[in-house]
């Protein structure tokens, strides 16, 4: 057996059992992929895939266990490659961060400014997407790290670490009646059209749960993944906005005012996600600590080893 066979099996699964697409992705021929898989099955003495005619349809039960082992082996192989590259070039290389718009726009600029000062030879790439998309990028080795509030904590194969806490704010026009109220309630908010995040982003689930707990049905007139879009429509008078606190800046957003809403929607934690058992290059540890100072290299290594870690954020 060899690594090519392992890669063919893994890619066949990733491409929804389409060997033609798997071959295209791996820059080889479909007959070559099919032959390699059959040879591996013959050597192992079991069928990895269920077939209908010449087409593969799904994994067999032993195939599921074999895929788990293959994934583990290929992760270790990739780690070996990275170890060599890391020691050959400690302060250079490509660093891919998969994240959501809110993190890329508001949380990362200061961190990356300092990071690039320390590692001027590292080429940073920010890949934006939904929480599910960025989790997939990390799982499929298309990113070194993922950063999001929603959607990465319960993904099998990923380790998540707490980055920072934040709360929502209510963004309103400068003369809005809500500014005169001392204690804003959910009932107060429900009287106005609301503009906020898409359901997969930036703590939206907590917003929905808060209204549900009071049996309120807010009039959400617009959903967006981008806080700048939300604020733009608040400025037009379409409604009030519920955005992440980090997305509001008094100097930048001069036409708006922010009302703290942590007492209504609670705390949110933005998380750093890493692929389990992945090898982390030295500058990745530095980036993590710049993003969340309590996450030292020692703590990250302990977490990667499955040890219990007490985080302070």
N, C-alpha and C positions, 0 to 999 in steps of 0.2 A: 504494500500500500504506500501511497505517497501524498504529498501535500496538494498536488493538483487535483487528485480525486476528492480530497476533503473540500477543497474550494468549489468544485463542481456540485457536490451535494448541497453545500450551504447556499450557493447561488440559485440552484434549482428551487429550493424552498422559498428563498427571498423573491423569486420571480413567479411565485404562485404556480410552481410546477410546470412552467413553460420553458422547455429546454432550449428552444430557439432564442428566447430573450436572454436566458442565462448565458448562452454561447456568445451573443452579441456583447453583453456586459463584460465578459472575460476575454473578448477578442480572440475567440477560437471558433471551431466549427461545431454544429449541433451533433453530427455523428460522432465526433471526438468526445464530446461530453457524455453522450449516451453510452459509448463503449467503455469509457473510464468508470462510469458508475456501475455498469454490469460487471466489470472486472473486480471492483471493490466488493460488490455483493457476493461474487463467486468466492473471493478469498475469505470473506467473513462467514460465509455459509448461511446467510439469511438475506431476505429481501428487505431493502431499505424503503422502497416505495411500493405502494399499491398501483397496479397497472390495469388499464382497460385497452386491450389491444397493444399498440406500441406506445401509447401515451401514459405518462405517469399521472396519478390523480391525487395521491396523498401519501403520508408517511405510514408505514406499518408500526406496530407497537415497538418491536426492536429498533425500527428506524428512528423513532423518537429518542430513544436512549442513545443511539449512535450519533444523532445530530447534536445532542447535548455534549457528548465527548468531543466531537469535531469542533464545535464552537470553542470549547475550552482549549483545545490544542492550538487552534488558529490564533486565539488571543495570546497565548504564551509565545507563539512564533513571532507575532507582531511586537510583543514586549521585548523579545530578544533583539529584534532589529532596532528598536528604539534605544535600547541600552547602548548598542554600538554607536549609533548616531549621536546619542547624548554625550558620551565620553569623547567622541571625536570632535564635537562642536558644542561645548557647554552653553554658549551664549548666542546661538543662531539657529535658524530653522523656521518652519511655518507653524503658526499657532492659530487654530480655527476655533472660534467661540460661536456656539449655536445659542441663540437667545430670542426673546420676544422684543417687540418694538419698544415697549416701555423701558426695559433694561438697557437696550442699546442707546436709546435717546437720552435717558436721564441718569441711570446708575453707572454706566461704564465710562463716560468721558474723562472724569478725573482720574479714575483708576488706570485707564489706558495711557493717559498722558504721562503719568509717573512710570508706568511699566515700560513704555517705549524709550524713556530717558535711560532706564537701567539696562535695557536690552535693545539697543538700536539696530542690531542685525537680525532681530526676529521680525518676520513678516506676519502681521496679524490680519486675519480675515474674520469678519462678523457675518454670520449666516442667520438671517431672521426667519421666523416661522411661528406656527402655533406651538403650544406645548407638546402636542403629539408629534409634530414634525421634527422638533429639535431633539426630542427623545430618540426618535428613529435615526436621526443623523449620528447621534452618539453611539447608539447600539451598532450601527453599520460602519463605524470607524470613519465617518465623514466629518467628525468634529472631535476635538480634544476635551471639550468641557461644554456643559450646557447650563444655562442660567434662566430660571423661570420661577414664578410663584405657584402656578397651577400645573398639574398634569405630569410631574416627573417623579413624585415621591413613591408611587406604587407600581412603577414599571420594573418588571423582572429583569435583572441583569444590570441595574443601575444602583449606585450608592449616592444618596443625597445628603448634603451637609447644609446646615443653616447659614445663610449669608447675612441678612439683616432684617430687622423688623420695620414695618411701616403701617400707617393707617390711611384710610380714605379721608378725603375732604370733599365738601360740597362747593363746587365752583358756581358763582352767581355773578350777574351784572352788578356794577358798583352801587346801584340804587335799589337793589332788590329788597322786598319786604322781609325776607328771612334774616337779613342782617340786623334787624331790630329785636329779634327774639333772643332771650338769654339762654334758654335750654331747648335746642332744636330736637324735635321728636320725629319718629318715623311717620306719624300721622301728619305732621307739618309737611314733610317731603311729599307725601302721597297726594297733596293738594295741587302739585305742579307737574307738568310734563317733565320727564326725566331722560337725560342723555347719558349713557354710560357704556361700559365695555361689553364686548361680545361675551357670551357665556363661558368661553374657554379661557378668558384672560383676566389677569390682574385682580384676583379676589372677587370676581363677579358672583361666585357661588355663595360667598358670605352675605353679599348684598341681598340676593334672592332669599336666603334662609331667614335673614332678619325680618324682611317684610312678611314672609310666610308665617313666622312665629306670632305675628300680630294680626294674622288673617287679613292682610292688606294686599291689594292688587295695584301696584304702582303703574302709572301710565308711561311706559318706556317707549318713547317716540323714535329713538334712534340708538342703535348699537354700533360700536366701532372698536377696532383693535388698537387704534392710535389715539392717545390722550390729546394730541394737538388737534385732531379732528373734532373730538368732543368739545374742547374749549372753543374752537372756532364757531361751532353751532350754538354754544351758550352765548357767545358774543352777539350773535344775530337775534337773540331773544326767543329761540325755539323752545328752550326749557332750561332747567337747572342741570348741572353736570355732577356726576359722582366719579371722581378720579383718584388715582394714587397720590398721596401727599407729595411724593418726590416729583410728581409731574407739574406741580404748581410753583412758580417763582414770582414773587411780588414785583420784582423789577421788570421781568420779561412779560408778565401777564398783567400789564397796567390797567387794562379795561375790566379786569375781573377781581373778585374778592374770594377768599377761601374760608370756609367755616369748618373747623375740625369735626370729624364724624367718627372718631374711634369709639366713642361711647355707644354708637349705634351699630357699627359693623365689626368691632373688635380689632385685634391685631392680625396682621398678615406677615408671613415670613417668606422672603425670596430665598430660593435654594440654589445651591451649586450642585450639579449632578456630574458624576464621573462613572465611567464604565468599570464595573467590578473586575478586579484583577488586572486592570490595565497598568502599564508602566507609565509613570508620570515623569516627564523631563523636568530638570531643575527649575526652569523658568515658569513652569506651570504652578509649582509650589509657591513661587514668589507672587504670581498673579493672584492665587487664591488668598494669600495673606494680605495682599493689598486690598482686595475686595472685602474681606472680612478678617480684620486683624487678629481675632481670637483663634483662627484656624491656622495654627502653626504646622510646619512640616511634620512634627512628631504626632500631633493629633490626627492629621490626615492619614499618615501611615498606619496609625492604630485603627482608625475606622476602616481602612482598606483591608486590614487583616481580620476584620470582624470583631475587634475588641470593643467593649463598652466605653464610650467617651462622653464626658460631661461638657457640653458646649455652653459657652457664655456669649450671647449676642446682645 
